Amino acid sequence: MKGQYSSSWKSSVKKIFKLALFDLKDLSRIKWLWLYFIFLFAGNLFFVYLSQDFAKVLLSLLSITLLIVPLIAGFFGITYFYDSRNFIKLLLSQPIKRTELLLGKYLALSLFLSFLFFVGSFVPLVRFISFELILLEVSGIFLTFTFTALSFLIGVVLEEKAKGVSLSLALWLYFALLHDGLILTIIYIFKDYPLEKIVLILTILSPIDLARLIVILNLDVAALMGISGAVFKELLGSFTGILFSLFLLTLWFIVPLYLALLFFRRKDL
């Protein structure tokens, strides 16, 4: 019984990686994704040309990472899922489990986008290599996995492409801009009350804020993050705060991906 289970598990893993490899070949032929890579690569070279101060370059790259990476991962993830729907239906007629199919497509897209981000942002700054730069790369990769998972979950739940794309863009807009505004509003209204724990909880509810914290805490400029950075630094410290943020970011892509797999197995295609 144990041997059969092990054999079945190995077979599923092989199918997932075969499907991912097939999708990777398909993704590598999409020109828009290479424009994303060129934008990152050229942008980083431009920042290095303007300033030789690594801290300024890193903060500029952080701003781009927090805005562009979730937008590309979320928007392209949702459009890629809807555009692949007919092909998904065709593959489901083959001896392939739904879980294997969705995981293969998710791994292919998230890994390819992560590769483009890593090369496009790391290579121009390789001479500035440091722990801070590595943290920035890790943050960008986690955001890619997170927003790809969220887009797949939306694609599985919503049938209409227009609604799915709109919701994906709305999520990006909320996490990138509106969530921080909500925190500031709460701080302003309840400024006479102790808000440390509330701010901590609100920060956890945004993957972009968590990714920002990972870099900011190690730069020892938590003041740039406002009260959120100060609270993390005071309650958790720099290193513990980074580990805690990484753990939460892991949950941010595992939970949506698990829900997407759960709904996809039950979905009537």
N, C-alpha and C positions, 0 to 999 in steps of 0.2 A: 504493500500500500504506500509506504514511504517512498519507495523507488519510483512508483508511478507518478506520485505527486511531484517529485523532483524532476522527472522527465517532462511532465506537462509544463512545469514552470520554466524550464530551459527552452522548451519549444516556443512558449509565449514570448520570452525575451528575444529570441532569434527573429520571430515574426515582427516584433515591434521595431527592432533595429533595421530589418530589411525594408519595412515600410518607411522608416525615417530616412534611410539612405536614398530610397527612390524619390521621396519628397525633396530632399536636399538637392538632388540633381535638377529637379524642376525649379526650385527656388533660385538656384544659381543662375538661371537664365532670365530672371526678371530684372529688367533694367532699373526700375524705380528703387529697388533695394540697394543697388550699387550706387545710385545717386545719394542715398542716405549715408553710405560709407564715404563717398567723396566729400560730402558736406562736413562730416565729422573730421576727416583727415585735413582738409583745407582750412577749416575753422581753427583747429588746434595749431597748425603751422602759423596762421595769422596771429593768434594770441601770443605765441612764442616770439614772433617777429616784433610785435608791438612792445612787449615787456619781457625782460630777462628775470623778473622777480617771480620765482616759482609759486609763491603763495598767491599772488594776484592771478597768475595763469590758472592755478588750480581752482580758485573760487569762480573764475569765469567759466571754466569747463564744468564745474559743478552746476552752475545755473543752466547751462545748455543741457546737461544730462538730465536734470530734474524736469525740464520742460519737454525736450524733444524725444528722449528715449521712451517715456510712457505713451506719448502721442503716437509715435510710429508703431510701437508694439501693439497698442490697443486698436488703432485704426486698421493697420494692415492685417492684424490677427483676425478681426471680425470680417473684413472683406475676403480674406483668403479662405475662411471657413465657409462663407456663403457661396463663393465661386466654386468651391470643391464639393458642393452638396451632391450634385449628380454623380460625380466620380465616387463619392462615399457610398451612395446607394448601389453603384455597380460593384464595388468591392465587398459590400455586405452580402452579395449573392455568392461569394466565394467562402471557403472554409476559414473565415477570419472572424475572431470575436470582436465585438464592438469596442471593448476596452482596449484591445491591441491596436485597433485602427485609430482611435482617437489619441491614444498615447503616442503612437508613431508620428501622427501629424503634428501634435503639440511639441514633441521633442525636436522634430525637424525644424519647425519655424522658430522656436525659442533659441535653439542652439545656433542656427544660422544668423539670427538677429544679434545674438550675443557675440558671435565671432566678428561680425561687421563692426559692432560697437567697440570691442576690445582692440582690434587692429587699428580702427580709425582714430581712436582716442589715445591709445598707448604708444604706438610707434612714433608719432611726432614728439612725444614727451619722454622718450626712452632715456635720454641723457639726464633727465630730472628724476629718474627712478627713485622711489622712496616708499615708505610704509603708507604715507598719506595717498599717494597715487594709486597704490594697490587697493586701498580701501575704496577709492573712487571707482575703480574698475569693478570691484565686487558689488558696489551699490548699483551701478548701471546694469550689471548682469541680473541682479535680483529684481530690479524694476522691470527688465525685459521679461523674465519668467512670470512675474506677477501680473502684468497687464496683458500678456498673451493668454494666461489662464483665465483672467476675467473676461477677455473677449470671446474665448471659446465657450465659457459658461453662458454668456449672453447669446451666442450663436445657437447653442443647443436649446435654450429656453424659448427664444423668440423665433417665430417662423419668418416674419417679414424682414427683409434686408434693411429697408429704410429705418424701421424701428430699432433694429439691432445696432446699426451704425450710429444713429442718433444717441442711443443710450451709452454706447462706448465713448463717444465724444463728450457726453455730459459727465460721465464718471471722471474722465481726464480733467475736464474743466473744474470739477468740484475739488478733486485731490490736489491739483496744481495751483489753484488760486483761491477758491471759495472756502476751503477748509481752514486755512490760516486766518481768513477774515472772520470766520465763526469763532475761532479761539480768541482773537483780539476783541471781538464784541463781548464775549462772555467775561473776559478779564476786565474790560472797561465797566460793564454793568455791575459786576460783583467785586470790584476792586477793594472793598473794605473787608472782604472775607478771605480766609486761607484757601487758595485755589491750587496748591501744588499737585495734589492727587488728581484733581479734575483735569488739569492741564496734561498730566502724564497720561491719563486715559484717553483724552482727545488726540494726543500725539500718536498713540498706538493705533488709533483708528484711521491713520493715513500712511500708506506705504511710502509716499514721497517724503513726508516729514521724517520718517524713520531712516530712509536712505540719506537724507541731508544730515541727520544727527551723526551717522556713522563717520562721516568725514569731518564735520565741524568739531565734534568732541575731541578728536585726536589732534586737530590744529590748535587746540587750546584757545579758541576764539568763540566759545559757546555764547558770548554776548550777541554775536551775529544771528543766532537762532532765537534771540529774545528769551522770554520766560521759559519756553520749552527746553532750550539748551541748558539754561541755568538749573532747571529742576532736575533734568537727567544727570547733570554733573554733580549736583549736591546729593541726590538720593542714591545714585548708582556709581558715580565715579566714571572716569574716562573709559578704562578698559572694560569694566563690567557693563557699562552702558552700551559699548560697541557690541559686545557679545549678546546682550539682551536684545538690541535692535536687530542683529542678524537672525536670532532665533524667531523674533516676531515676523521679520520679512519672509522667513522660510514658511511660516504658517500662512502668510498672505498669498503665496502661490499654491501651497499644498491644498488648502481648504477649497478655493474655487475650482481647482483641477479635480479634486475628489467629487465635488458636487456636479461638475460637468460630466464626469464619467458615470455618476449615479443616474442622472437624468437621461443621458444618452443611451444607457442600457435599456431604459424603460420607454424611450421615445418611439412612437410609431412613425416610421419613415415610409 
